[in-house]
Amino acid sequence: MMKSVLIANRGEIACRVIRTARRLGIRTVAVYSDADADALHIRLADEAVHIGPAPTRESYLVGDKIITAAKQTGAEAIHPGYGFLSENAEFAQAVMDAGLIWVGPLPKSITAMGLKDAAKKLMADAGVPVTPGYMGENQELDHLKAEADKIGYPVLIKAVAGGGGKGMRLVEQAADFLDALASCKREAAASFGNDHVLIEKYILSPRHIEVQVFGDSHGNVVHLFERDCSLQRRHQKVVEEAPAPGMDEATRAELCAAAVRAAKAVDYQGAGTIEFIADGSEGLRADRIWFMEMNTRLQVEHPVTEEITGVDLVEWQLRAASGEPLPKRQDELSINGWAMEVRLYAEDPTKGFLPSIGRLDVFDYPDHLVRVDTGVEEGAEISPHYDPMIAKLIVHGDTREEAIADLRFALDEGECGPLITNAGFLYRVLGDEQFAAGTVDTGLIGRKLEELTTRPEPSVEGLEMAAAALIGGGRGPWASSAGLRLNAPGKRQMRLADQFGRDFTVELGEPMDGPPRREIALNEGGERLVLKPWRAVGGADGGVGSGSILAPMPGKVIAVEVAAGETVTKGQKLLTLEAMKMEHSLTAPFDGVVQEVNCTAGDQVQVDALLAKIDTE
């Protein structure tokens, strides 16, 4: 077993690797950028090395700096985590050439599976079923359009070097293809430095099923069963679970056997995931499941596999990289119960899931019930430079119903703020009837987006408790003459306002013990409302109806669609902002006329910058 390892990553996965390494007695080295100078993974590691400014291209993506840090600290191995350099074959080879242990697959395996088009050809040769589509070298726009027309709509455009939902577009009709292609190529170039794409037939009732595989240097390859990651938003996973609902033993056996064949075809070593797309219109059937791609790294959702198998996949990675055989044979692995994971993000679902940036003052979830994998703690800053994931919340139960109930309870009881999070959205998703029935597909969230992202009104009981806590002190009715009636019980009302510009009128009951408060947090269904007496807010609807289009985060304007004096309709795209490697469309809040446009394509803008202004006609 290795004695020391450097983790070439940050945040949650860096902390995850450090904890397992510490349990195994392995010394850990962290790396960090300027933005992560106070990060949790630095304090957990035995040693930490600064590697540059906040932008990833100047820090976490600079392989030479990471290898130098490993040598300077005497680290024997480098664990890449996921993202960043984890699937970079050149970096893996450079690590090995430097005499260090690479905790991951062989560079040749990464290369073989790194480009989706080449990987599909390889899988077809290995007898693994693949989806129909175009994977050719000709990237001329007209040629790609002709291929899409030949496949038949809807089609999916995917960056060949893509991942995480970036560089991917669904096109439902021919008229939209070229615009979607241009946007996809821009995003792919920005995220991966490669704008080549492939085109796939889009499955109308698609389910995303993936199989965890693991290989060692002794020729052993096993699978650790499947995960269902069908619940997605814009091709990014929202809920992951294991096993897959509706999967019978015969289909599981055939699917997992295909995944093992795929791994053996590239001499795979370490942790990897074979991703399949299934046509779920008639349930899960082996003849309706096709290979999509392989992720040659640990997956974000790996904890659900750990929970149903009792295996620590990071430990397996470290042991396999040290030259040890796999700790278990295939016949020693089995499924126990049901596991489910959600990703808690600092983002506002009511505003197109725009990231919420700032300080995390409150972060408290019932860890006796839920596994919390995180890279932050109270007092941390959620930075605009990196992915805004706060934590992964994972539960394990005897049944799927128990797992859903426990996860919803954790979201309801937990508290995270003052940043806006997607906790309420996750709570509502888990409570959806179709999800509860296990008949999900990747389009479920898209079809129910408005319902799932609409922030509900707080309960009357919750408002009454908040009002009672705000007045506090146990002062009774004689402290104020407001609403006092002789020979009848006094009736009082309080008007409350929340941080989202809503106000509520509530009947006051008996005040709660304790001093009066200026504000109070109410947690219901995953939503965290900060309530104040309405007069303290100065009018709760100050921002409602405003036509000021403000930058929701720092970013780059990549397209301006309107000009001053132009008439626009509610929902019409005004401009496109690129931030956190994703494109965000800013739209008109109501019908009106563009009064001013204060940016042009290429401008770098800061949060809350006035980009445009709309007035009613």
VOGU-3710 file (C-alpha; in Angstrom, 3 decimals, decimal comma):
1> mmksvlianr> 0,000/0,000/0,000  1,227/3,495/-0,833  2,301/5,686/2,083  1,272/9,112/0,756  -1,018/10,630/-1,870  -1,611/14,092/-3,319  -5,216/14,897/-4,251  -5,264/16,937/-7,460  -8,688/18,384/-6,807  -10,733/20,511/-4,437
11> geiacrvirt> -14,001/20,626/-2,525  -16,129/17,610/-1,732  -14,130/14,977/-3,605  -10,822/16,129/-2,116  -12,318/15,812/1,376  -13,782/12,419/0,441  -10,407/11,021/-0,647  -8,608/12,509/2,356  -10,964/10,843/4,840  -10,467/7,369/3,371
21> arrlgirtva> -6,711/7,841/3,036  -6,505/8,944/6,676  -8,406/5,809/7,767  -5,866/3,693/5,868  -2,914/5,518/7,442  -1,909/7,244/4,196  -0,424/10,757/4,458  -2,359/13,281/2,367  -1,310/16,389/0,457  -3,844/18,964/-0,749
31> vysdadadal> -3,457/21,629/-3,425  -5,318/24,915/-3,486  -5,837/28,108/-5,460  -6,133/31,670/-4,157  -9,910/31,245/-3,935  -9,514/28,120/-1,771  -7,028/29,532/0,726  -9,446/28,838/3,605  -11,073/25,703/2,160  -11,977/22,669/4,244
41> hirladeavh> -9,860/20,230/2,231  -6,722/22,178/3,165  -7,391/21,802/6,893  -8,198/18,103/6,570  -4,989/17,255/4,712  -1,640/16,667/6,414  0,005/19,192/4,093  -1,169/21,736/1,504  0,495/23,425/-1,462  -0,609/26,649/-3,163
51> igpaptresy> -0,751/26,215/-6,951  -1,949/29,541/-8,360  -4,768/32,026/-8,921  -8,466/31,197/-8,788  -9,077/30,456/-12,512  -8,752/26,706/-13,036  -6,619/27,152/-16,150  -4,011/28,786/-13,913  -4,224/26,338/-11,006  -6,130/23,046/-10,915
61> lvgdkiitaa> -5,725/22,420/-14,656  -1,950/23,007/-14,699  -0,520/19,507/-14,524  3,102/20,607/-14,138  2,280/22,527/-10,953  0,546/19,509/-9,458  3,358/17,095/-10,284  5,898/19,567/-8,868  3,849/19,833/-5,666  3,826/16,036/-5,349
71> kqtgaeaihp> 7,586/15,841/-5,718  8,226/18,702/-3,299  6,113/17,091/-0,597  7,320/13,546/-1,147  3,932/12,231/-2,209  4,106/8,794/-3,830  0,843/9,017/-5,736  -1,646/11,436/-7,294  -5,415/10,929/-7,026  -7,256/13,153/-9,532
81> gygflsenae> -10,758/12,968/-8,020  -13,332/13,770/-10,698  -13,475/16,662/-13,125  -10,393/18,783/-13,837  -7,559/16,434/-14,938  -9,180/13,129/-13,964  -9,764/11,984/-17,561  -6,702/13,631/-19,103  -4,528/10,870/-20,584  -1,556/13,190/-21,104
91> faqavmdagl> -1,567/14,181/-17,452  -1,877/10,550/-16,354  1,123/9,660/-18,492  3,106/12,628/-17,157  2,408/11,482/-13,595  3,693/8,003/-14,391  6,698/9,359/-16,295  7,592/11,374/-13,184  7,853/8,139/-11,234  4,610/8,681/-9,347
101> iwvgplpksi> 1,640/6,338/-8,911  -1,427/7,343/-10,919  -4,625/6,493/-9,029  -6,700/5,815/-12,091  -6,908/3,811/-15,314  -4,046/3,418/-17,768  -3,591/6,386/-20,125  -4,397/4,160/-23,100  -7,770/3,292/-21,534  -8,584/6,953/-20,967
111> tamglkdaak> -7,691/7,714/-24,572  -9,781/4,830/-25,897  -12,880/6,019/-24,057  -12,184/9,751/-24,015  -13,851/10,643/-27,305  -17,443/9,488/-27,479  -17,392/8,727/-31,205  -14,290/6,513/-31,070  -15,553/4,821/-27,898  -18,816/3,853/-29,579
121> klmadagvpv> -17,001/2,237/-32,475  -14,822/0,310/-30,037  -17,840/-0,854/-28,041  -19,668/-2,005/-31,148  -16,633/-4,125/-32,037  -16,701/-5,598/-28,505  -20,318/-6,649/-28,888  -21,764/-3,902/-26,702  -24,989/-2,415/-28,189  -24,735/1,294/-29,128
131> tpgymgenqe> -27,332/3,931/-30,037  -27,772/4,892/-33,702  -26,196/8,186/-34,762  -23,369/10,017/-36,547  -19,827/9,846/-35,167  -17,806/10,908/-38,209  -14,872/13,287/-38,665  -16,676/15,639/-41,037  -17,664/18,602/-38,850  -18,936/20,885/-41,609
141> ldhlkaeadk> -22,178/22,476/-40,456  -24,151/21,498/-43,540  -22,906/17,918/-43,292  -23,893/17,649/-39,628  -27,295/19,087/-40,480  -27,750/16,524/-43,258  -26,790/13,680/-40,901  -29,270/14,903/-38,305  -31,993/15,045/-40,955  -31,102/11,493/-41,986
151> igypvlikav> -31,258/10,167/-38,389  -34,614/11,855/-37,813  -35,664/14,260/-35,094  -35,448/14,570/-32,169  -31,650/14,267/-32,054  -29,069/14,942/-29,371  -25,925/16,943/-30,194  -23,055/15,998/-27,863  -19,503/17,281/-27,580  -17,203/14,322/-28,221
161> aggggkgmrl> -15,017/15,393/-25,294  -17,957/16,430/-23,126  -19,305/15,571/-19,711  -21,472/16,942/-16,924  -24,160/18,070/-19,353  -21,884/20,653/-20,957  -21,714/20,824/-24,748  -25,020/19,000/-25,165  -28,239/20,106/-26,859  -31,563/18,428/-27,614
171> veqaadflda> -32,993/19,442/-31,003  -36,623/18,581/-31,636  -37,059/20,011/-35,145  -34,857/20,695/-38,155  -35,366/24,470/-38,024  -33,598/24,656/-34,644  -30,596/22,510/-35,498  -28,026/25,072/-36,666  -28,616/27,471/-33,760  -28,335/24,624/-31,263
181> lasckreaaa> -25,201/23,343/-32,998  -23,512/26,762/-32,790  -24,310/27,088/-29,075  -23,168/23,534/-28,391  -19,855/24,058/-30,180  -19,189/27,334/-28,327  -19,814/25,702/-24,965  -17,743/22,632/-25,869  -14,795/24,779/-26,973  -14,959/26,830/-23,765
191> sfgndhvlie> -15,251/23,797/-21,486  -13,056/21,204/-23,185  -10,979/22,997/-25,828  -12,583/20,809/-28,498  -15,720/21,768/-30,426  -16,214/18,490/-32,309  -19,617/16,892/-31,811  -21,480/13,703/-32,501  -25,200/13,270/-33,138  -27,414/10,614/-31,587
201> kyilsprhie> -30,991/9,561/-32,064  -32,886/10,889/-29,059  -34,848/8,201/-27,245  -38,361/9,450/-26,504  -38,774/7,705/-23,121  -35,125/7,651/-22,065  -33,754/6,331/-18,812  -30,128/6,812/-17,801  -28,753/3,583/-16,345  -25,068/3,211/-15,510
211> vqvfgdshgn> -22,961/0,340/-14,201  -20,045/0,724/-11,793  -17,073/-1,360/-12,930  -13,699/-1,921/-11,323  -10,502/-3,508/-12,603  -7,047/-4,252/-11,237  -3,591/-4,865/-12,684  -4,041/-8,632/-12,355  -6,696/-8,883/-15,066  -9,696/-8,941/-12,739
221> vvhlferdcs> -12,778/-6,895/-13,652  -16,010/-6,847/-11,663  -19,200/-4,837/-11,676  -20,852/-3,387/-8,583  -24,345/-3,319/-10,096  -26,277/-0,453/-11,607  -27,365/3,065/-10,689  -30,355/4,923/-12,097  -29,615/8,576/-12,862  -32,674/9,278/-15,004
231> lqrrhqkvve> -33,904/12,274/-13,033  -32,009/15,069/-14,781  -32,219/18,751/-15,614  -30,525/19,869/-18,819  -28,644/16,544/-18,864  -27,246/17,122/-15,371  -28,109/14,510/-12,762  -30,423/15,627/-9,941  -31,277/12,382/-8,114  -29,244/9,172/-8,288
241> eapapgmdea> -30,267/5,838/-6,849  -29,192/2,218/-6,674  -30,433/-0,228/-7,699  -32,552/0,910/-10,667  -36,326/0,691/-10,096  -37,965/-1,913/-12,312  -34,738/-3,774/-13,075  -35,309/-7,550/-13,085  -32,504/-10,015/-12,420  -32,239/-11,243/-16,005
251> traelcaaav> -31,909/-7,736/-17,444  -29,453/-6,789/-14,688  -27,271/-9,792/-15,454  -27,169/-9,016/-19,174  -26,539/-5,302/-18,658  -23,780/-5,788/-16,111  -22,121/-8,449/-18,263  -22,045/-5,975/-21,166  -20,423/-3,392/-18,870  -17,700/-5,854/-17,872
261> raakavdyqg> -17,067/-6,665/-21,570  -16,731/-2,943/-22,243  -14,167/-2,523/-19,460  -12,162/-5,554/-20,538  -12,085/-4,255/-24,124  -9,864/-1,371/-22,981  -7,826/-3,277/-20,355  -9,474/-1,206/-17,659  -7,942/-0,694/-14,214  -9,461/1,280/-11,360
271> agtiefiadg> -12,956/2,732/-10,957  -15,049/3,441/-14,034  -18,648/3,815/-15,085  -20,305/2,447/-18,210  -23,286/4,655/-19,041  -26,269/3,285/-20,934  -29,450/4,810/-22,274  -32,607/2,742/-22,044  -35,941/3,076/-23,798  -38,247/2,808/-20,807
281> seglradriw> -41,511/2,973/-22,737  -42,115/-0,742/-22,078  -40,092/-1,111/-18,895  -36,406/-2,063/-18,699  -35,530/-4,665/-21,327  -32,064/-5,814/-22,309  -32,781/-5,352/-26,031  -33,705/-1,689/-25,452  -30,562/-0,588/-23,575  -27,596/0,920/-25,454
291> fmemntrlqv> -24,085/2,083/-24,580  -23,627/5,871/-24,412  -20,156/6,472/-22,995  -17,655/5,500/-20,341  -16,456/7,769/-17,564  -12,880/6,748/-16,789  -12,931/8,021/-13,218  -14,877/7,939/-10,002  -18,398/9,356/-10,419  -20,047/12,030/-8,282
301> ehpvteeitg> -22,816/9,542/-7,500  -20,513/6,727/-6,366  -21,800/6,842/-2,737  -25,079/5,115/-3,636  -23,091/2,142/-4,922  -21,036/2,151/-1,728  -24,192/2,172/0,386  -25,804/-0,884/-1,253  -22,584/-2,937/-1,499  -20,756/-1,941/1,702
311> vdlvewqlra> -17,654/-1,136/-0,353  -15,419/1,956/-0,032  -14,621/2,664/-3,685  -11,868/5,153/-2,845  -10,157/2,476/-0,764  -10,424/0,110/-3,721  -8,853/2,801/-5,925  -5,900/3,250/-3,581  -5,383/-0,497/-3,217  -5,620/-1,183/-6,958
321> asgeplpkrq> -3,190/1,659/-7,727  -0,779/0,123/-5,201  -0,801/-3,098/-7,226  -3,113/-5,117/-4,982  -5,821/-7,394/-6,430  -9,461/-6,406/-5,989  -10,624/-6,994/-2,398  -13,695/-8,983/-3,525  -14,641/-11,375/-6,310  -17,849/-10,944/-8,304
331> delsingwam> -19,630/-13,690/-6,346  -18,821/-11,877/-3,087  -20,700/-8,731/-4,138  -24,436/-8,306/-3,614  -27,142/-5,646/-3,330  -28,341/-4,695/0,139  -31,348/-2,376/0,389  -31,760/0,900/-1,489  -29,656/4,062/-1,630  -30,438/7,516/-2,956
341> evrlyaedpt> -28,439/10,725/-3,423  -29,260/14,346/-4,211  -26,893/17,203/-4,921  -27,469/20,275/-2,793  -26,512/23,358/-4,815  -26,272/27,067/-4,056  -28,666/28,044/-6,824  -32,124/29,530/-7,295  -34,504/27,182/-9,155  -37,058/29,994/-9,560
351> kgflpsigrl> -34,524/31,967/-11,620  -33,375/29,291/-14,023  -31,102/27,673/-11,417  -28,723/30,604/-11,424  -25,902/30,112/-8,904  -26,133/31,863/-5,554  -22,779/33,229/-4,454  -21,734/34,329/-0,977  -21,170/33,219/2,596  -22,649/30,034/4,049
361> dvfdypdhlv> -23,615/31,023/7,582  -25,864/28,055/8,395  -25,236/24,448/7,330  -26,884/21,786/9,471  -28,367/18,457/8,338  -29,359/15,437/10,481  -26,215/13,350/9,983  -27,650/10,516/12,087  -30,038/9,885/9,196  -28,214/11,131/6,111
371> rvdtgveega> -24,635/10,843/4,895  -23,346/14,320/4,101  -20,412/14,412/1,667  -19,223/18,004/1,481  -16,246/20,247/0,959  -17,596/23,223/2,901  -18,612/24,130/6,431  -20,348/27,015/8,148  -18,593/30,278/7,383  -17,332/29,130/3,971
381> eisphydpmi> -17,675/31,253/0,840  -19,372/29,810/-2,229  -17,118/31,115/-4,971  -18,098/32,200/-8,496  -15,006/30,419/-9,799  -16,156/26,837/-9,241  -19,166/24,545/-9,291  -21,672/25,755/-6,641  -22,357/22,329/-5,143  -22,580/22,543/-1,351
391> aklivhgdtr> -22,974/18,862/-0,528  -24,246/15,464/-1,543  -26,958/14,069/0,723  -27,118/10,260/0,692  -29,481/7,878/2,466  -29,730/4,090/2,695  -32,921/2,217/3,548  -34,351/-1,251/3,389  -36,703/-0,211/0,575  -36,977/2,527/-2,034
401> eeaiadlrfa> -39,957/4,012/-0,206  -37,937/4,236/3,000  -35,018/5,905/1,206  -37,319/8,529/-0,338  -38,993/9,254/2,999  -35,676/9,599/4,832  -34,223/11,908/2,198  -37,290/14,157/2,181  -37,196/14,275/5,980  -33,525/15,294/5,899
411> ldegecgpli> -34,259/18,075/3,400  -37,183/19,275/5,519  -35,269/19,207/8,804  -31,963/20,496/7,452  -31,009/24,126/7,243  -28,690/25,887/4,824  -28,399/29,632/4,294  -28,567/32,507/3,823  -27,639/31,493/0,288  -30,567/30,330/-1,799
421> tnagflyrvl> -30,372/26,596/-2,459  -32,219/23,972/-4,477  -33,300/22,063/-1,348  -36,989/22,891/-1,787  -36,836/21,868/-5,437  -35,273/18,533/-4,438  -37,949/18,022/-1,779  -40,694/18,516/-4,365  -38,971/16,285/-6,932  -38,732/13,442/-4,419
431> gdeqfaagtv> -42,423/13,897/-3,639  -43,524/13,695/-7,267  -46,021/10,867/-7,836  -44,333/9,636/-10,998  -40,934/9,530/-9,306  -42,410/7,720/-6,308  -43,838/5,102/-8,691  -40,382/4,578/-10,227  -41,590/5,353/-13,755  -39,229/8,253/-14,400
441> dtgligrkle> -37,454/9,285/-17,556  -34,922/12,016/-18,258  -37,630/14,441/-19,382  -39,711/14,370/-16,197  -38,265/17,537/-14,657  -38,481/19,414/-17,951  -42,167/18,578/-18,318  -42,970/19,627/-14,751  -40,436/22,415/-14,422  -42,843/25,196/-13,461
451> elttrpepsv> -44,576/23,049/-10,853  -41,292/21,836/-9,361  -39,569/25,227/-9,309  -42,456/27,318/-7,981  -41,734/28,274/-4,408  -44,848/27,394/-2,344  -46,513/29,681/0,159  -45,517/28,947/3,759  -48,082/27,173/5,912  -50,416/29,122/8,191
461> eglemaaaal> -49,014/27,209/11,156  -45,459/28,130/10,190  -46,326/31,799/9,811  -48,103/31,841/13,161  -45,093/30,328/14,886  -42,796/32,820/13,158  -44,959/35,757/14,206  -45,120/34,524/17,801  -41,346/34,166/17,873  -40,837/37,637/16,395
471> igggrgpwas> -42,878/39,407/19,074  -41,448/37,138/21,794  -41,163/37,996/25,471  -44,443/36,553/26,710  -45,752/40,119/26,968  -49,478/39,389/26,662  -52,193/41,651/25,217  -51,588/44,613/27,580  -48,235/45,501/25,964  -50,062/47,146/23,086
481> saglrlnapg> -53,526/48,542/22,515  -53,540/47,400/18,898  -56,651/45,319/18,318  -57,710/45,401/21,978  -61,466/44,981/22,586  -63,267/45,319/25,913  -65,195/42,208/27,039  -63,710/40,193/24,140  -60,378/38,557/23,367  -57,928/40,847/21,607
491> krqmrladqf> -57,298/40,109/17,948  -54,067/41,219/16,366  -52,498/40,721/13,004  -48,922/40,932/11,837  -47,745/41,441/8,287  -44,576/39,518/7,481  -42,260/39,739/4,498  -39,700/37,242/3,213  -36,450/37,721/1,312  -38,161/36,989/-2,006
501> grdftvelge> -40,421/40,062/-1,958  -43,580/38,301/-0,756  -45,700/39,448/2,181  -48,178/37,572/4,377  -50,778/38,602/6,927  -51,085/36,329/9,947  -53,252/36,260/13,065  -51,134/36,599/16,176  -51,440/34,021/18,897  -49,627/33,964/22,207
511> pmdgpprrei> -46,041/35,259/21,992  -43,275/32,739/22,535  -40,866/32,927/25,418  -37,751/34,929/24,745  -36,867/38,414/23,553  -38,451/39,937/20,440  -36,524/39,302/17,223  -35,894/41,352/14,105  -36,098/38,302/11,850  -36,560/34,568/12,005
521> alneggerlv> -35,872/31,657/9,649  -38,737/29,315/8,797  -37,802/25,958/7,272  -40,513/24,025/5,463  -40,257/21,461/2,690  -36,620/22,297/2,058  -37,331/26,029/1,658  -35,650/28,444/4,048  -37,590/31,686/4,445  -36,178/34,628/6,383
531> lkpwravgga> -39,218/36,470/7,750  -39,341/40,018/9,132  -42,122/42,350/10,199  -43,255/43,984/6,975  -42,565/47,531/8,129  -38,910/46,621/8,699  -38,583/45,700/5,043  -39,865/49,029/3,791  -42,439/47,419/1,515  -42,137/43,832/0,466
541> dggvgsgsil> -42,672/44,260/-3,255  -39,920/46,732/-4,047  -38,284/44,565/-6,694  -41,369/42,948/-8,173  -42,175/44,126/-11,687  -38,791/45,777/-12,186  -37,583/45,833/-15,770  -33,921/46,079/-14,801  -31,991/43,144/-16,210  -29,095/42,587/-13,816
551> apmpgkviav> -26,185/40,180/-14,153  -26,997/37,313/-11,751  -23,291/36,508/-11,367  -19,916/37,544/-12,774  -19,524/36,383/-16,367  -18,996/37,133/-20,027  -21,685/38,407/-22,373  -21,530/36,175/-25,442  -24,623/37,341/-27,338  -26,972/40,350/-27,299
561> evaagetvtk> -30,270/39,626/-29,047  -32,061/43,013/-28,792  -31,440/46,732/-29,255  -32,794/49,861/-27,579  -36,257/50,752/-28,851  -37,158/47,183/-29,741  -40,495/45,733/-28,601  -40,176/42,442/-26,702  -42,556/39,889/-25,213  -42,416/38,176/-21,834
571> gqklltleam> -39,889/35,336/-21,883  -38,092/36,579/-25,015  -34,324/36,082/-24,899  -32,486/39,379/-24,437  -28,889/38,254/-24,072  -26,739/35,268/-23,179  -24,247/35,263/-20,318  -21,503/32,678/-19,955  -20,590/31,917/-16,349  -19,202/28,850/-14,614
581> kmehsltapf> -18,648/27,358/-18,096  -22,388/27,343/-18,785  -24,573/29,568/-20,946  -27,439/31,385/-19,195  -30,210/33,118/-21,140  -31,608/36,327/-19,629  -35,182/36,993/-20,742  -37,767/39,772/-20,654  -39,792/39,737/-17,398  -42,885/41,133/-19,168
591> dgvvqevnct> -44,072/42,563/-22,484  -42,464/45,939/-23,102  -39,925/48,096/-24,900  -36,147/47,940/-24,487  -35,164/51,317/-23,042  -31,430/50,688/-22,848  -28,781/48,053/-23,499  -25,573/48,530/-21,567  -23,404/45,697/-22,852  -22,053/44,145/-26,013
601> agdqvqvdal> -20,879/40,651/-26,864  -17,491/40,008/-25,292  -17,992/42,245/-22,251  -16,946/40,905/-18,853  -19,556/41,938/-16,272  -19,833/41,763/-12,505  -22,768/40,567/-10,421  -25,736/43,002/-10,359  -24,396/45,001/-13,314  -27,304/46,670/-15,177
611> lakidte> -27,217/44,948/-18,569  -30,511/46,197/-19,996  -33,757/47,847/-18,977  -37,300/47,092/-20,125  -40,298/49,378/-19,646  -43,943/48,574/-20,223  -45,383/49,887/-23,438
//
